[in-house]
């Protein structure tokens, strides 16, 4: 079994009941930067990054010493100081006496996925800062299903909370657009769907909760299409331009 696992580039180590490493494979040495001789006889604290709190390890040891397998995502530190993430499974093996004799740890390198998730979270945070700074409402529309998503600012623009507008769909927007503007909006949308317009942009009026009309500059673009070329998701922004319109009038 271990031979098969090794052939699939899994990161494997075997520890005795005292937690000391008795065997490692080449993948473990490669990702940690340590040689086999440097690892044998050590415990896994040699690659401990300090990222996980003590309680994390206490819970892990409590599980495996009870003879139960454990799984978790662990951040380790290589010999050169760099960090790497692994999805780890630790399986305790019991001897004839029923006591745990050794622990076999099988890991998969997930560093790339973790870094991508971190970068995505940072990008979302930056986007949120921009949206808050510009006070822009956002929307996403699943054209084929008719479903839609809006942020709180979008709802606030017309005097509502998102909870008051639920369930959210394309009619949440369409039923509040001024009838004189809706035809023009649909024409521009269709031109964008057909590829005549690179982006969708329009000024339109929307009915506020207390009855007056609010002017919004709406921009959007198809972000994905179905296999047959039909628009799937359209995303965009709403910007309140009522003050500018009143000045123009």
C-alpha positions in Angstrom: 0.0 0.0 0.0 2.8 2.4 0.9 4.6 1.6 -2.4 1.5 2.5 -4.3 1.0 5.7 -2.4 4.6 6.7 -3.0 4.2 6.2 -6.7 1.4 8.8 -6.7 3.7 11.5 -5.2 1.9 11.6 -1.8 4.0 12.9 1.1 4.3 10.1 3.5 5.9 9.6 7.0 5.6 6.9 9.6 6.0 7.6 13.3 6.2 5.3 16.3 3.8 5.4 19.2 6.1 8.0 20.8 5.7 10.3 17.8 9.3 9.9 16.6 9.7 9.6 12.8 10.8 6.2 11.7 10.3 6.5 8.0 9.7 9.1 5.3 9.5 9.0 1.5 11.3 11.1 -1.0 8.3 13.5 -1.5 8.5 14.4 2.2 12.2 15.1 1.9 11.7 17.1 -1.2 9.0 19.4 0.1 10.5 19.9 3.6 14.0 20.4 2.4 15.4 17.9 5.0 17.3 14.8 4.2 16.1 11.4 5.4 18.8 11.2 8.0 17.9 14.6 9.3 14.2 13.5 9.8 14.6 10.0 11.2 14.4 10.1 15.0 12.8 13.6 15.0 9.2 14.3 15.7 7.0 16.3 13.3 7.7 19.5 15.3 10.8 19.8 13.0 8.4 21.2 10.3 6.0 22.9 12.6 5.3 26.5 11.3 3.7 27.8 14.5 0.6 28.8 12.4 -1.8 26.4 14.0 -2.5 27.1 17.7 -1.6 24.6 20.5 -5.3 23.6 20.7 -5.2 22.4 17.1 -2.5 19.9 17.9 -4.0 18.8 21.2 -7.2 17.9 19.4 -5.2 16.0 16.8 -3.2 13.9 19.3 -6.3 13.2 21.3 -7.9 11.7 18.2 -5.1 9.6 16.9 -4.0 8.3 20.4 -7.6 7.1 20.7 -7.0 4.9 17.6 -9.1 7.1 15.3 -7.9 8.6 12.0 -7.6 12.4 11.8 -7.7 14.7 8.8 -6.9 18.4 8.6 -5.0 21.1 6.6 -1.6 21.9 8.1 0.8 24.7 7.4 4.4 23.5 7.7 7.7 25.2 7.5 10.5 23.9 5.3 14.2 23.8 6.2 14.8 27.1 4.3 12.0 28.9 6.2 9.4 28.8 3.5 5.8 27.8 4.3 3.9 25.1 2.6 0.4 23.7 3.1 -0.7 20.0 3.1 -4.0 18.2 3.4 -3.1 15.5 5.9 -4.5 12.2 6.9 -3.0 10.5 10.0 -4.0 6.8 10.4 -3.1 5.0 13.6 -2.2 1.3 13.3 -2.8 -1.0 16.3 -0.8 -4.1 17.2 -2.2 -7.5 18.5 -2.5 -6.0 22.0 -4.9 -3.3 20.7 -2.5 -0.5 21.4 -1.4 1.9 18.8 2.0 0.9 17.5 2.6 3.5 14.7 1.1 6.4 12.9 1.1 6.7 9.1 0.7 10.2 7.8 -0.3 10.7 4.1 -0.3 14.3 2.8 -1.1 16.1 -0.4 0.5 19.5 -1.2 -2.2 22.1 -1.4 0.1 25.2 -1.2 -1.0 26.4 -4.7 -4.7 26.3 -3.8 -4.0 28.0 -0.5 -2.1 30.8 -2.1 -4.7 31.2 -4.8 -7.4 31.4 -2.1 -5.4 34.0 -0.2 -4.9 36.1 -3.3 -8.6 35.9 -4.1 -9.6 37.0 -0.6 -7.2 39.9 -0.8 -8.6 40.9 -4.2 -12.2 40.7 -2.8 -11.2 42.9 0.1 -9.7 45.5 -2.3 -12.8 45.4 -4.4 -15.0 45.9 -1.3 -12.9 48.9 -0.3 -13.3 50.4 -3.8 -17.1 49.8 -3.8 -17.5 51.3 -0.4 -15.3 54.2 -1.3 -17.3 55.0 -4.5 -20.7 54.1 -2.9 -21.6 51.8 -5.9 -24.3 49.2 -6.0 -23.4 45.9 -7.6 -25.5 43.2 -9.3 -25.1 39.8 -11.0 -27.8 38.4 -13.2 -28.1 34.7 -14.3 -29.8 35.4 -17.6 -30.9 31.9 -18.3 -32.3 31.2 -14.8 -33.6 34.7 -14.2 -32.0 34.8 -10.8 -30.0 37.9 -9.6 -27.8 39.0 -6.8 -27.4 42.5 -5.4 -25.3 44.1 -2.7 -26.6 46.2 0.2 -25.8 49.5 -1.5 -27.9 48.5 -4.6 -30.9 48.0 -2.3 -30.2 51.2 -0.3 -30.1 53.2 -3.6 -33.9 52.7 -3.8 -34.6 52.8 -0.1 -34.7 49.1 0.8 -32.7 46.4 2.6 -31.9 43.2 0.8 -34.2 41.3 3.2 -37.1 43.5 2.2 -36.5 42.8 -1.5 -36.2 39.0 -1.1 -36.6 36.7 -3.0 -34.1 38.3 -5.3 -34.4 37.9 -9.1 -34.4 40.0 -12.2 -37.9 41.3 -11.5 -36.6 42.9 -8.4 -34.9 45.3 -10.7 -37.2 45.3 -13.8 -40.4 46.1 -11.9 -38.9 49.2 -10.4 -37.5 50.7 -13.6 -39.5 53.6 -15.1 -41.7 52.3 -18.0 -40.3 55.0 -20.3 -36.7 53.8 -19.6 -37.3 50.0 -19.6 -37.7 49.7 -23.4 -34.4 51.6 -24.0 -32.7 49.5 -21.3 -33.8 46.2 -23.0 -32.7 47.4 -26.4 -29.2 48.2 -25.1 -29.0 44.9 -23.3 -30.0 43.0 -26.4 -27.3 44.9 -28.5 -24.8 43.9 -25.9 -25.9 40.3 -25.9 -25.6 40.3 -29.7 -22.1 41.7 -29.6 -23.0 45.0 -31.2 -22.0 46.8 -27.9 -18.9 45.8 -26.0 -20.5 46.8 -22.7 -24.0 47.8 -21.5 -24.4 51.3 -20.2 -27.6 53.3 -19.6 -29.1 56.1 -17.5 -32.5 55.1 -16.1 -35.0 55.9 -13.4 -35.9 53.6 -10.6 -38.8 53.8 -8.2 -37.7 54.6 -4.6 -39.5 52.9 -1.7 -41.2 56.1 -0.7 -42.4 56.8 -4.2 -40.0 59.3 -6.0 -37.7 58.4 -8.9 -34.0 57.8 -8.4 -31.6 58.2 -11.4 -29.0 55.5 -11.8 -26.1 55.1 -14.2 -26.1 51.4 -14.9 -23.1 49.6 -16.4 -22.7 45.9 -17.1 -21.0 43.2 -19.2 -21.5 39.6 -20.0 -19.1 37.6 -17.8 -19.9 34.1 -19.1 -21.9 32.4 -21.9 -23.5 29.0 -22.3 -21.9 26.4 -24.6 -24.2 27.6 -27.5 -23.1 31.3 -27.0 -26.1 32.6 -25.1 -25.4 35.0 -22.2 -25.2 33.2 -18.9 -24.0 35.7 -16.3 -24.0 39.5 -16.6 -22.4 41.6 -13.9 -22.4 45.3 -13.3 -22.8 48.4 -11.2 -25.4 51.0 -10.2 -24.3 54.5 -9.4 -26.7 57.1 -8.0 -26.7 60.1 -10.3 -29.9 61.8 -9.1 -28.1 64.9 -7.9 -26.4 65.4 -11.2 -29.7 65.0 -13.0 -31.5 67.5 -10.8 -28.7 70.0 -11.5 -29.1 69.4 -15.3 -32.8 70.0 -15.1 
